[in-house]
Amino acid sequence: MLPLFFRRHRNSLRLIFCRHSHRYSTWKPLHLPLSHPIFQIWSANTSLGKTLVSAGLSSSFLLSSSSNKKFLYLKPIQTGFPSDSDSRFVFTKLSAISRRRNFPCNLLLSDAVLKSSPSAAKSVLSEKFEVHEEKSRPGMCDLNCRVESKILSDENGKDVTCELDCKTLFAWEEAVSPHLAAERESGVVGDYEVVELMGKCLREGLESEKRERMDVLCVVETAGGVASPGPSGSLQCDLYRPFRLPGILVGDGRLGGISGTISAYESLKLRGYDIVAIVFEDHGLINEVPLTSYLRNRVPVLVLPPIPNDPSNDLMEWFDESHDVFNSLKDIMLSAYSERLCRLNESAKQAGEFFWWPFTQHKLVPEETVTVIDSRCGENFSVHKVCDNEFITQQFDACASWWTQGPDAILQTEIARDMGYTAARFGHVMFPENVYEPALECAKLLLQGVGKGWASRTFFSDNGSTAIEIALKMAFRKFSSDHGILLDFLNNNRDEKSVELKVLALKGSYHGDTLGAMEAQAPSPYTGFLQQPWYVGRGLFLDPPTVFMANSVWNISLPGWFNSETEELGHTTFSSRDDIFNKHRDKSDLAGIYSLYISKKLSQNSGLKGFDHIGALIIEPVIHAAGGMHMVDPLFQRVLVNECQNRKIPVIFDEVCCGFWRLGVETTVDLLGCVPDIACFAKLLTGGVIPLAATLASKDVFDSFVGDSKLKALLHGHSYSAHAMGCAAAAKAIKWFKDPQTNPNIISEGRLLKELWDPVLVQQISSHPAVRRVVVIGTIFALELAAEGSNAGYGSLYATSLLRKLRKDGVYMRPLGNVIYLMCGPCTSPEVCQQLLIKLHRRLEDFNKAEAKLI
């Protein structure tokens, strides 16, 4: 080997002073290259040999062949610097190992430290370090300290150069937990800054590589144990979760190490990480046997030779002894990478072969447009893409996964933990005549929250459409009881076939896909012969007035039944959305017109054929979501509820979509200012993580089912009624969303969300020539694209090109014909919502120009 030479240089030092939060205040999609394998090195605890494993992998990968290879080592968080540096250890050891093994190729090595705390920077740069006036403010130094070394071969492989690229991203001087070091050294770093710089280093180190796929290997080594805090205080298993890198777990071979290793493994699995291997030092206790048994051979367990205790030992002999183990570990990693890519690349094709997607015309979905979702973290999908290279990128789930999702990344983990505990404790237990804590807690929270002041009972089911079916049964029984129909039937004075109960509902509403729920909604594309040949439409369906924003002004759209001479009332525009919900409108002329119309319709349809009755009112309060994101005039719905309750017609609120903060309040009772007799909840009830539904009822409704005969009871139920995992998830979500300590968007004593959508941007979009109307409330921003003919309506493909471009921008949206919407969660920051609106507005400009060219 030729002599070692190296050069050292330091760029000019810059101090960057800024304040950080562990919550992400802004949102930019993270981008993870898949062009080459990347793995994260975890450890069950500190001082178990993560860096030895990293160094061993680097030697196995680079020194085991004479091909042109690269090993990228990243250490995002380092404390005890500069006296302790894991990247320097890998750099130094690989240099020594290559000389010892007489490596036949050239070897280029580098070690860089990018950012450090001011005190760590002063230790490195000593006399060159200047103390700035702002040194008391938290921040990190842009250090950019770099060491390079090149070992030249004197053998036949001199034209081949292998490369070791080591980087420490953030360093602090004190050898303590990162959160303590960051606080003590005025070197505070937010979670997003860590993952953003890590992503940048991965892209710079891998995307421009011309080497073959398997000729580059990257490892990202964590600090301390799996649950050790990062610099913000977040656990590292949470900090790195947006990337969800496949992992190697360095276990503990000592006495008690089995427990610690299993705990670390379970913590990672709980958060959705894939662990491809466990490796640990042999302490003579044969820990691998019980570990392998516990893992049921799903994860290979490798054992390294005992590490010498002598600090002066250069470990060269140990690395030689460990060579076969590291070769096996390397092979496992490369195989896992290949298998993952194979799964990702085949998913879209196999989905088209095996799935029958709901609400989808398969003929219109080519394979290349299928979204392959690798995972979800908080509000973001991690999506597999293939362009020039393969990569994983984030897309904000602006569908809130079909209106169910609410958790940020923190709540997602909390719910997963509670569900795991509940599954382990209860599995599944049947519900009738039984009680168990999750169901009891959930029922109490529902009655004390969304049902407060009117509901006395909770009936659990499995989904929103089923909850509606149950509500209809409840309402019809209550109506029959109040109007003597039930008594006549019990006394055999009436043939049950002679009674026909119908609903009063609104055109444009949607109450689910099951047959009974579909009968309770007006004719629509969902109920036609192509979809439901049995559909009759068992109801009286009123055409409601709607409200919307256009050209920055809130308007009322009055339906055809509205008498033309009354349009001069002057109540068709509003200065703000709050004015629309103001109860002072109850005394307006418009309220009187609504009341007369509804009263007339009810009188006309009372007792048709002698035995036909309007037995229930069912409404989606405020928002008709599936019907096109129309906002119904709340005054009309409030008058409608009052008219029905005055006639003892039970009132059902379908809050499956709009409940639990979707509209900025926990329940729409707070928006309408009136209470139902029955209400249905689902979707956000559990945070959207698992299906569960609840139908709440008043005491009078419940009492109409009470009697001496079981046949008078509500004979409806499901095998999974009140399943424990769903109830546990719901209890967590209900409490989390309304607590200002966990949801920073809560204001007004826990009864209201702050405004999430930037009012200026909302008005700009409502004034855009491509937009016909805008609806914005709570977590929903929706717009209707100006379109005519076949470009309008639910079957329209008019928005397709616009949404594809938005997906490229990192925003996943799905249209309702020419209506598109952004839907966030109750915990989404207004800054993230602002970024979504900015991207939408920019793409609307492009869309409008493209449409203009076609005219």
C-alpha positions in Angstrom: 0.0 0.0 0.0 1.2 3.5 -0.7 1.5 5.9 2.2 -1.6 7.5 3.7 -2.1 11.2 3.0 -4.9 13.5 4.0 -5.9 17.1 3.9 -8.1 19.0 6.4 -10.0 22.1 5.8 -12.7 24.1 7.5 -15.1 26.5 5.9 -15.9 29.8 7.4 -18.0 29.5 10.5 -21.6 30.9 10.4 -23.8 31.1 13.5 -27.4 30.5 12.7 -29.7 31.7 15.4 -33.4 30.7 15.3 -36.1 29.4 17.5 -37.5 25.9 16.9 -40.4 23.9 18.0 -40.7 20.1 18.0 -44.0 20.5 16.1 -43.8 21.1 12.4 -45.1 24.7 11.8 -44.5 24.5 8.1 -45.0 21.6 5.7 -42.7 20.6 2.8 -42.9 17.0 1.5 -39.9 14.9 2.6 -38.2 13.0 -0.2 -36.4 9.7 0.3 -34.4 8.1 -2.5 -34.7 4.4 -3.1 -32.1 4.2 -5.8 -29.8 2.5 -3.3 -30.4 0.6 0.0 -30.7 2.7 3.2 -31.0 1.3 6.7 -31.3 2.8 10.2 -29.1 1.4 13.0 -31.1 1.2 16.3 -30.0 0.0 19.7 -31.9 -1.4 22.7 -29.8 0.9 24.8 -26.7 3.1 24.8 -23.2 1.6 24.6 -24.2 -1.7 22.9 -22.1 -1.3 19.8 -24.1 0.5 17.2 -21.0 2.2 15.8 -19.1 -1.0 15.8 -21.9 -2.5 13.7 -21.7 0.5 11.3 -17.9 0.2 11.0 -18.2 -3.6 10.5 -20.8 -3.1 7.8 -18.7 -0.6 6.0 -15.7 -2.9 5.9 -17.8 -5.9 4.8 -19.4 -3.8 2.0 -16.4 -1.9 0.8 -13.5 -4.4 1.4 -15.1 -7.7 0.4 -14.7 -7.2 -3.4 -12.8 -5.1 -5.9 -15.8 -3.4 -7.5 -16.4 0.4 -7.3 -18.5 0.8 -4.2 -19.7 3.6 -1.9 -20.7 3.4 1.8 -22.6 6.4 3.2 -22.7 6.8 7.0 -24.9 9.4 8.6 -25.0 10.3 12.3 -27.8 12.8 12.6 -27.3 13.4 16.4 -23.9 13.4 18.2 -23.2 14.4 21.8 -19.8 14.5 23.5 -18.3 16.1 20.5 -15.5 16.6 19.5 -13.9 14.2 22.0 -16.4 11.6 20.9 -17.4 11.3 17.3 -19.0 8.1 15.9 -18.4 9.2 12.3 -14.8 9.7 13.0 -14.6 6.2 14.6 -16.0 4.6 11.4 -13.6 6.8 9.3 -10.6 5.8 11.4 -11.4 2.1 11.7 -12.1 1.5 8.1 -8.7 3.1 7.3 -7.0 0.7 9.7 -8.9 -2.3 8.5 -8.2 -1.6 4.8 -4.4 -1.3 5.5 -4.5 -4.5 7.6 -6.2 -6.5 4.8 -4.1 -5.0 2.1 -7.2 -3.8 0.2 -6.4 -4.1 -3.6 -8.4 -0.9 -4.6 -8.0 2.8 -4.0 -10.0 4.0 -1.0 -11.4 7.5 -0.6 -12.6 8.4 2.9 -14.2 11.6 4.2 -15.7 12.7 7.5 -17.7 15.9 7.9 -19.5 17.6 10.7 -22.1 20.0 9.4 -23.6 21.8 12.4 -22.7 22.1 16.0 -23.6 24.0 19.1 -21.6 27.2 19.8 -19.6 25.5 22.6 -18.8 22.5 20.4 -17.7 24.8 17.7 -15.4 26.7 20.0 -13.8 23.4 21.1 -13.1 22.5 17.5 -12.0 25.9 16.2 -10.6 27.4 19.4 -8.9 30.7 18.5 -10.9 31.1 15.3 -14.2 31.1 17.1 -15.7 34.5 17.8 -18.4 35.1 20.3 -21.3 37.0 18.8 -23.5 39.4 20.6 -26.5 37.1 20.1 -24.8 34.1 21.6 -27.4 33.8 24.3 -30.1 33.0 21.7 -30.7 29.4 20.8 -29.2 28.2 17.6 -26.6 26.1 15.9 -23.3 26.9 14.1 -22.9 26.1 10.4 -19.6 24.3 11.1 -18.8 22.4 7.9 -15.6 20.8 9.3 -14.3 18.1 7.0 -11.5 15.6 6.9 -10.5 13.6 3.8 -8.1 10.7 3.3 -7.1 8.7 0.3 -5.4 5.3 0.4 -3.9 4.4 -2.9 -3.4 0.8 -4.0 -0.2 -0.5 -5.6 -2.0 -3.5 -7.0 -4.0 -4.3 -10.1 -7.1 -2.6 -8.8 -5.7 0.9 -8.8 -8.2 2.1 -11.3 -11.1 1.2 -9.0 -11.9 3.6 -6.1 -14.2 2.7 -3.3 -15.6 5.5 -1.1 -16.5 6.0 2.5 -18.6 9.2 3.1 -19.2 9.9 6.8 -21.3 12.8 8.0 -22.4 14.1 11.5 -25.3 16.4 11.0 -25.7 18.0 14.5 -23.2 17.9 17.3 -23.1 19.1 20.9 -20.2 19.1 23.3 -21.6 17.7 26.5 -21.8 13.9 26.7 -25.5 13.7 27.9 -28.8 13.0 26.3 -29.3 15.2 23.2 -32.3 17.1 24.7 -30.2 18.1 27.7 -27.2 19.0 25.6 -29.3 21.1 23.3 -30.9 23.0 26.1 -27.6 23.6 28.1 -25.6 24.7 25.0 -28.2 27.0 23.5 -28.2 24.6 20.5 -31.9 23.9 20.1 -33.0 22.0 17.0 -36.5 21.1 15.9 -37.6 17.7 14.7 -38.3 19.0 11.2 -34.8 20.5 10.9 -33.2 17.2 11.8 -35.3 15.1 9.2 -35.0 17.8 6.6 -31.2 17.9 6.7 -31.1 14.2 6.9 -33.2 13.9 3.8 -31.0 16.5 2.0 -27.8 14.5 2.8 -29.4 11.3 1.6 -30.4 12.9 -1.7 -27.1 14.5 -2.2 -25.3 11.3 -1.3 -27.4 8.9 -3.4 -29.4 10.5 -6.2 -26.5 11.7 -8.3 -24.7 8.3 -7.9 -23.8 6.6 -11.2 -22.9 3.3 -9.4 -25.1 0.3 -9.8 -28.0 -0.1 -7.4 -26.3 -2.6 -5.1 -22.9 -0.9 -5.2 -24.0 1.8 -2.7 -25.1 1.2 0.9 -26.2 3.8 3.4 -26.7 3.5 7.1 -28.2 6.1 9.4 -27.1 5.6 13.0 -29.3 6.8 15.9 -28.0 8.0 19.3 -28.6 6.0 22.5 -31.5 3.7 22.7 -34.7 3.4 20.6 -36.6 5.6 23.0 -33.8 8.0 23.8 -34.9 11.7 23.4 -33.7 13.7 20.4 -32.6 17.3 20.7 -36.3 18.6 21.0 -37.2 16.0 23.5 -39.1 13.8 21.1 -38.2 10.1 21.3 -36.0 9.1 18.4 -38.3 6.4 17.3 -40.9 9.2 16.8 -38.4 11.7 15.4 -37.3 9.5 12.5 -40.8 8.1 11.8 -41.5 10.2 8.7 -38.8 8.3 6.8 -39.7 4.8 8.2 -36.3 3.4 7.2 -35.9 -0.3 7.5 -33.8 -1.0 10.5 -31.1 -3.1 12.2 -31.6 -3.5 15.9 -28.4 -3.8 18.0 -29.6 -5.9 20.9 -28.2 -6.6 24.4 -26.4 -9.9 25.0 -25.9 -9.3 28.7 -28.0 -10.5 31.7 -31.4 -8.8 31.4 -30.7 -8.0 27.7 -33.5 -10.3 26.4 -36.1 -8.1 28.0 -34.5 -4.8 26.8 -34.1 -6.1 23.3 -37.7 -7.3 23.0 -38.9 -4.0 24.5 -36.9 -2.0 21.9 -38.2 -4.3 19.1 -41.8 -3.8 20.2 -41.4 -0.1 20.4 -40.3 0.1 16.8 -42.9 -2.3 15.6 -45.6 -0.3 17.3 -44.6 2.7 15.2 -44.6 0.8 12.0 -40.9 0.2 11.5 -39.6 -2.9 9.7 -36.7 -4.6 11.5 -34.8 -6.9 9.1 -32.2 -8.3 11.6 -31.1 -8.2 15.3 -27.5 -8.4 16.1 -25.7 -8.3 19.5 -22.5 -9.1 21.3 -22.0 -12.6 22.7 -21.8 -12.6 26.5 -22.0 -16.4 26.9 -25.7 -16.3 27.9 -27.1 -17.7 24.7 -29.7 -14.8 24.5 -30.2 -15.6 20.8 -32.2 -18.8 21.6 -35.1 -17.1 23.6 -35.0 -14.2 21.2 -35.3 -16.4 18.1 -38.2 -18.3 19.8 -40.0 -15.0 20.7 -39.6 -13.7 17.1 -40.7 -17.1 15.7 -37.9 -16.9 13.2 -39.5 -13.9 11.5 -36.3 -11.8 12.1 -32.8 -13.3 11.9 -30.7 -13.0 15.1 -27.0 -12.7 14.6 -24.3 -13.0 17.3 -21.0 -11.1 17.3 -17.9 -12.3 19.2 -17.2 -10.8 22.6 -15.7 -7.2 22.4 -12.4 -6.8 24.1 -12.6 -4.7 27.3 -9.1 -3.2 27.0 -9.5 0.4 25.8 -6.1 0.2 24.2 -7.2 -2.7 21.9 -7.5 -1.4 18.4 -10.2 -4.1 17.7 -8.6 -5.2 14.5 -8.6 -8.9 15.5 -12.2 -8.5 16.6 -13.2 -7.1 13.2 -11.5 -10.1 11.6 -13.4 -12.5 13.8 -16.7 -10.7 13.1 -16.1 -10.7 9.3 -18.5 -13.6 8.6 -21.3 -12.1 10.8 -21.1 -8.8 9.1 -21.1 -10.4 5.7 -24.3 -12.3 6.7 -25.8 -9.1 8.0 -24.9 -7.2 4.8 -26.5 -10.0 2.7 -29.7 -9.9 4.8 -29.9 -6.1 4.3 -29.4 -6.2 0.5 -31.9 -9.0 0.2 -34.5 -7.1 2.2 -34.0 -4.0 0.1 -34.5 -6.0 -3.1 -37.6 -7.7 -1.8 -39.1 -4.3 -0.7 -38.5 -2.8 -4.1 -40.1 -5.8 -5.8 -43.2 -5.5 -3.6 -43.5 -1.7 -4.3 -43.0 -2.1 -8.0 -45.5 -4.9 -8.4 -48.2 -3.4 -6.2 -49.9 -1.2 -8.8 -50.2 -4.0 -11.3 -51.4 -6.5 -8.8 -54.0 -4.0 -7.4 -55.5 -3.7 -10.9 -55.7 -7.5 -11.1 -57.1 -8.3 -7.6 -59.0 -5.3 -6.2 -62.5 -4.1 -6.9 -62.2 -0.4 -5.7 -65.3 1.4 -4.4 -66.6 4.4 -6.3 -64.1 3.7 -9.1 -64.5 3.0 -12.8 -61.5 0.6 -13.3 -61.4 1.3 -17.0 -60.4 4.9 -16.2 -57.5 4.0 -13.9 -54.4 3.0 -15.8 -51.7 1.3 -13.8 -49.3 4.3 -13.8 -51.9 6.5 -12.0 -52.4 4.1 -9.1 -51.0 5.6 -5.9 -48.7 3.1 -4.1 -48.8 4.0 -0.4 -45.9 2.6 1.6 -47.1 4.0 5.0 -48.8 6.9 6.7 -47.3 9.3 9.3 -49.7 11.7 10.8 -51.5 13.5 7.9 -49.0 12.4 5.2 -48.9 9.4 2.9 -45.5 8.0 2.1 -45.9 7.3 -1.6 -43.7 5.2 -3.9 -42.8 6.9 -7.1 -40.7 6.0 -10.1 -39.3 8.8 -12.2 -35.6 8.9 -13.3 -35.0 7.1 -10.0 -37.2 5.4 -7.4 -38.1 7.3 -4.3 -40.6 7.7 -1.5 -42.2 11.1 -1.2 -44.8 12.6 1.1 -48.3 13.6 0.0 -50.6 15.4 2.3 -53.8 13.4 2.6 -56.2 16.1 1.6 -59.1 13.6 1.5 -58.5 12.8 5.2 -58.7 9.2 3.9 -62.3 9.6 3.0 -63.2 12.0 5.7 -62.1 9.8 8.6 -58.6 11.0 9.6 -57.7 13.4 12.4 -54.5 12.3 14.1 -51.2 14.0 13.8 -48.1 11.7 14.1 -48.2 11.9 17.9 -51.8 10.9 18.3 -51.3 8.1 15.7 -48.8 6.5 18.0 -50.9 7.1 21.1 -53.9 5.4 19.5 -51.8 2.5 18.2 -50.5 2.0 21.8 -53.9 2.1 23.3 -55.3 -0.3 20.7 -52.4 -2.7 21.2 -53.0 -2.7 24.9 -56.7 -3.2 24.5 -56.2 -6.0 22.0 -53.8 -7.8 24.3 -56.2 -7.3 27.3 -59.5 -8.1 25.7 -59.1 -9.4 22.2 -62.8 -9.3 21.3 -65.7 -9.9 23.7 -69.4 -9.9 22.9 -71.3 -6.8 24.0 -75.0 -7.6 24.9 -75.5 -7.8 28.7 -71.8 -7.3 29.3 -69.6 -4.3 30.3 -65.9 -3.6 29.9 -63.9 -0.5 30.5 -63.2 0.7 26.9 -66.9 0.5 25.9 -68.1 2.1 29.2 -65.6 5.0 29.0 -66.4 5.6 25.3 -70.2 5.7 26.0 -69.7 8.1 28.9 -67.5 10.4 26.8 -70.1 10.4 24.0 -73.0 11.3 26.3 -71.0 13.9 28.2 -69.7 15.4 24.9 -71.6 15.3 21.7 -74.7 14.1 23.4 -74.6 16.5 26.4 -77.9 17.9 27.4 -80.1 15.7 25.3 -78.9 12.1 24.9 -79.1 9.3 27.5 -78.0 6.2 25.7 -75.3 5.0 23.3 -75.9 2.2 20.8 -72.7 1.0 19.2 -72.3 -0.4 15.6 -69.5 -0.8 13.1 -69.9 2.0 10.4 -71.9 5.1 9.6 -74.4 3.6 7.2 -75.3 1.0 9.8 -75.6 3.7 12.5 -78.2 5.4 10.2 -80.2 2.1 9.8 -80.3 1.8 13.6 -81.4 5.5 13.9 -84.2 5.0 11.5 -85.5 2.0 13.5 -85.3 4.1 16.7 -87.1 7.0 15.1 -89.9 5.0 13.6 -90.5 3.2 16.9 -90.7 6.5 18.7 -93.0 8.0 16.1 -95.2 4.9 16.3 -95.3 5.1 20.1 -96.2 8.8 20.2 -98.9 8.6 17.5 -100.7 5.4 18.8 -99.6 3.2 15.9 -97.6 0.9 18.2 -100.5 0.5 20.7 -102.9 -0.3 17.8 -100.4 -2.9 16.6 -99.9 -4.5 20.0 -103.7 -4.6 20.4 -104.1 -6.3 17.0 -106.1 -3.3 15.8 -103.9 -2.6 12.9 -102.2 -4.8 10.2 -98.5 -4.0 10.1 -98.5 -4.0 6.3 -101.1 -1.2 6.3 -98.6 1.2 7.9 -95.9 2.9 5.8 -93.5 5.1 7.5 -91.4 7.5 5.4 -88.7 10.0 6.1 -88.4 13.7 5.6 -85.0 14.5 4.1 -83.2 17.0 1.9 -82.2 16.7 -1.7 -78.4 16.3 -2.0 -78.0 14.5 1.3 -76.3 11.2 1.6 -76.7 8.7 4.4 -74.8 5.6 3.4 -74.6 2.7 1.0 -76.8 0.1 2.8 -80.2 -0.5 1.3 -82.2 1.1 4.1 -80.0 4.1 4.3 -80.3 4.7 0.6 -84.1 4.6 0.8 -83.8 7.7 3.1 -82.1 9.9 0.5 -83.4 11.6 -2.6 -82.6 10.2 -6.1 -79.0 10.7 -7.1 -76.3 8.9 -9.1 -75.8 6.7 -6.0 -79.5 5.4 -6.0 -80.2 5.0 -9.7 -81.1 1.7 -11.4 -77.4 1.1 -12.3 -76.6 1.1 -8.6 -79.7 0.1 -6.7 -82.5 -1.5 -8.7 -84.6 -1.9 -5.5 -84.5 1.8 -4.8 -87.9 3.5 -4.3 -87.1 6.5 -2.2 -89.3 6.2 0.9 -89.5 9.8 1.8 -90.4 13.4 1.1 -87.4 15.2 -0.2 -87.1 18.9 0.1 -84.9 21.1 -2.0 -82.9 23.2 0.5 -81.4 26.7 0.2 -77.6 26.6 0.2 -74.8 29.1 1.1 -71.5 29.6 -0.6 -68.7 32.2 -1.2 -68.2 33.7 -4.6 -66.1 36.7 -5.4 -65.3 37.1 -1.7 -68.9 37.4 -0.7 -71.1 34.8 1.1 -74.4 34.2 -0.8 -77.6 32.2 -0.4 -78.7 30.1 -3.4 -82.5 29.9 -3.2 -84.2 26.8 -4.7 -86.9 26.8 -7.3 -89.8 26.5 -4.8 -88.8 29.9 -3.4 -91.5 32.4 -4.5 -89.9 34.9 -7.0 -91.5 38.0 -5.5 -89.8 37.3 -2.2 -86.3 37.4 -3.6 -86.3 41.1 -2.9 -86.0 40.5 0.8 -82.3 41.5 0.7 -81.1 38.6 2.8 -79.2 36.7 0.1 -75.7 38.0 0.9 -73.7 38.1 4.1 -70.6 40.0 5.2 -69.2 36.9 7.0 -69.8 33.2 7.6 -70.5 33.9 11.3 -73.5 36.0 10.2 -75.0 33.0 8.5 -75.1 31.1 11.8 -76.3 34.1 13.8 -79.5 33.1 15.7 -80.9 36.6 15.2 -81.9 35.4 11.8 -84.7 33.4 13.5 -86.7 36.6 13.6 -86.1 37.4 9.9 -88.7 37.4 7.1 -86.8 34.6 5.5 -87.3 32.4 8.6 -91.0 32.9 8.3 -91.0 32.0 4.6 -89.0 28.8 5.5 -91.5 27.9 8.2 -94.6 28.4 5.9 -93.0 26.3 3.2 -92.1 23.4 5.5 -95.5 23.5 7.3 -97.3 23.4 4.0 -95.2 20.4 2.8 -95.8 18.5 6.0 -99.5 19.1 5.9 -99.7 18.0 2.3 -98.0 14.7 3.1 -99.7 14.0 6.4 -101.5 10.6 6.5 -101.5 9.9 2.8 -103.7 6.9 1.9 -104.8 6.9 5.5 -101.8 5.1 6.9 -98.7 6.8 5.3 -96.8 8.9 7.7 -93.6 11.0 7.9 -92.0 9.1 10.7 -88.7 10.8 10.9 -86.6 13.7 9.8 -83.0 12.9 8.9 -80.5 15.6 7.9 -76.8 16.0 7.4 -76.3 19.2 9.5 -74.8 22.1 7.6 -72.7 20.2 5.0 -74.0 17.8 2.3 -70.6 16.2 1.7 -71.0 13.4 -0.8 -73.7 15.4 -2.5 -71.1 17.9 -3.7 -69.9 19.8 -0.6 -72.9 22.0 -0.4 -73.5 24.1 2.8 -77.2 24.1 3.6 -78.5 27.3 5.1 -78.5 26.6 8.9 -81.5 28.7 9.4 -83.5 26.4 7.1 -82.4 23.3 8.9 -83.1 24.9 12.3 -86.6 25.9 11.2 -87.1 22.4 9.8 -86.1 20.7 13.1 -88.4 22.9 15.1 -91.4 22.3 12.8 -90.8 18.5 13.0 -90.4 18.4 16.8 -93.6 20.5 17.2 -95.3 17.6 15.4 -93.6 14.9 17.4 -91.6 13.7 14.4 -88.3 12.4 15.7 -85.2 14.2 14.4 -82.0 12.4 13.3 -78.7 14.2 12.9 -76.4 12.3 10.6 -73.1 13.5 11.9 -71.1 10.6 10.5 -69.1 13.0 8.3 -69.6 16.3 10.0 -69.2 15.3 13.7 -66.1 15.5 15.9 -64.6 18.8 14.8 -64.9 18.2 11.0 -66.9 21.5 10.9 -64.9 23.2 13.6 -67.1 22.1 16.5 -67.4 18.8 18.3 -71.1 18.5 17.3 -73.2 20.5 14.9 -75.7 21.1 17.7 -73.4 24.0 18.5 -73.7 25.4 15.0 -77.5 24.9 14.4 -78.5 25.8 18.0 -81.0 23.0 18.3 -80.8 19.4 19.4 -81.9 16.1 17.8 -83.7 13.1 19.3 -81.1 10.8 17.7 -77.6 11.4 16.3 -75.2 9.2 14.4 -71.4 9.4 14.7 -68.5 7.5 13.0 -65.4 8.4 11.0 -63.5 10.9 13.2 -65.0 9.2 16.3 -61.9 6.9 16.5 -59.6 9.4 14.9 -60.3 7.5 11.8 -57.8 4.7 12.7 -60.4 1.9 13.0 -64.1 1.5 12.2 -66.7 2.2 14.9 -70.0 4.0 14.9 -72.4 5.1 17.6 -76.1 6.1 17.5 -77.0 8.3 20.4 -80.6 8.6 21.6 -82.7 10.6 24.1 -84.4 9.0 27.1 -87.8 9.1 25.4 -86.5 7.2 22.4 -84.9 4.6 24.6 -88.1 4.2 26.7 -90.1 3.4 23.6 -88.3 0.1 23.3 -88.6 -0.8 27.0 -91.2 -3.5 27.9 -91.8 -7.0 29.3 -91.2 -8.8 26.0 -87.9 -9.2 24.3 -89.7 -8.7 21.0 -90.3 -5.1 21.9 -86.5 -4.5 22.3 -84.3 -3.2 19.5 -83.4 -6.4 17.7 -80.4 -5.1 15.9 -76.7 -5.8 16.5 -73.4 -6.9 15.1 -70.8 -9.4 16.2 -68.3 -6.5 16.7 -70.7 -4.1 18.4 -68.7 -2.0 20.8 -65.5 -3.8 20.0 -62.9 -3.0 22.6 -60.1 -1.7 20.3 -62.5 0.7 18.5 -63.8 2.0 21.8 -60.3 2.5 23.2 -59.3 4.4 20.0 -62.5 6.5 20.3 -61.9 7.4 24.0 -58.3 8.5 23.2 -59.4 10.6 20.1 -62.4 12.2 21.8 -60.2 13.5 24.7 -57.3 14.4 22.5 -59.1 16.6 20.1 -60.9 18.7 22.7 -57.9 19.2 25.0 -55.9 22.5 24.3 -52.8 20.7 25.8 -52.8 18.2 23.0 -54.6 20.1 20.2 -53.2 23.6 19.8 -56.1 24.6 17.5 -58.7 24.5 20.4 -60.0 27.9 21.5 -63.1 29.2 23.4 -62.9 26.8 26.3 -62.6 23.7 24.2 -65.8 24.3 22.2 -64.3 25.7 18.9 -61.4 25.3 16.5 -59.4 28.3 15.4 -59.8 29.4 11.8 -57.5 27.0 9.8 -57.9 28.4 6.3 -56.3 31.8 5.5 -59.2 34.2 4.8 -57.2 36.2 2.2 -56.3 33.2 0.2 -59.9 31.8 0.5 -61.3 35.1 -0.9 -58.7 35.1 -3.7 -59.6 31.5 -4.7 -63.4 32.3 -4.5 -62.7 35.2 -7.0 -60.8 33.1 -9.5 -62.4 32.8 -12.9 -62.0 29.0 -12.9 -64.1 28.7 -9.6 -67.9 28.9 -9.4 -68.2 28.7 -5.6 -66.3 28.0 -2.4 -67.4 26.5 0.9 -65.0 26.8 3.9 -65.8 25.7 7.4 -63.8 23.9 10.1 -61.4 21.4 8.5 -63.1 21.6 5.1 -62.2 23.8 2.1 -64.1 23.0 -1.0 -64.6 24.6 -4.4 -66.7 23.9 -7.5 -64.9 24.4 -10.8 -66.9 26.4 -13.3 -68.0 23.8 -15.8 -70.9 23.1 -18.1 -72.5 20.1 -19.8 -70.6 16.8 -19.4 -67.8 18.6 -17.5 -70.2 19.2 -14.6 -71.7 16.7 -12.1 -70.5 13.7 -10.2 -69.5 11.7 -13.3 -67.3 14.6 -14.6 -63.5 14.0 -15.2 -63.0 17.8 -15.5 -60.8 18.0 -12.5 -58.5 15.1 -13.3 -55.6 17.0 -14.8 -55.7 19.6 -12.0 -55.5 16.9 -9.3 -52.7 15.0 -10.9 -50.6 18.2 -10.9 -51.5 18.8 -7.2 -50.4 15.2 -6.4 -47.0 16.1 -8.0 -46.9 19.0 -5.5 -47.4 16.6 -2.6 -51.2 17.1 -2.2 -53.3 14.0 -2.5 -56.9 14.9 -3.6 -59.8 13.0 -5.0 -62.7 14.8 -6.7 -66.5 14.7 -6.5 -66.9 15.3 -10.2 -66.0 19.0 -10.8 -66.0 19.6 -7.1 -62.6 19.4 -5.3 -61.8 19.8 -1.7 -59.0 20.0 0.9 -59.8 18.3 4.2 -57.4 18.5 7.1 -57.5 17.2 10.7 -58.6 19.0 13.9 -54.9 19.2 14.9 -53.5 20.5 11.5 -51.7 23.8 11.9 -53.1 26.8 10.0 -49.6 27.2 8.4 -50.0 23.8 6.8 -53.5 24.7 5.5 -52.0 27.9 4.1 -49.4 26.0 2.2 -52.2 23.8 0.8 -54.2 26.8 -0.4 -51.1 28.4 -2.0 -50.4 25.3 -4.0 -54.0 25.0 -5.0 -54.2 28.6 -6.1 -51.0 28.3 -8.1 -52.3 25.2 -9.9 -55.7 26.9 -10.6 -53.8 29.6 -12.5 -52.1 26.9 -14.6 -55.4 25.1 -15.0 -57.2 28.2 -16.2 -54.5 29.0 -18.7 -54.7 25.4 -20.1 -58.5 25.6 -20.4 -58.2 29.0 -22.1 -56.0 27.5 -24.8 -58.6 24.8 -25.5 -61.3 27.4 -26.2 
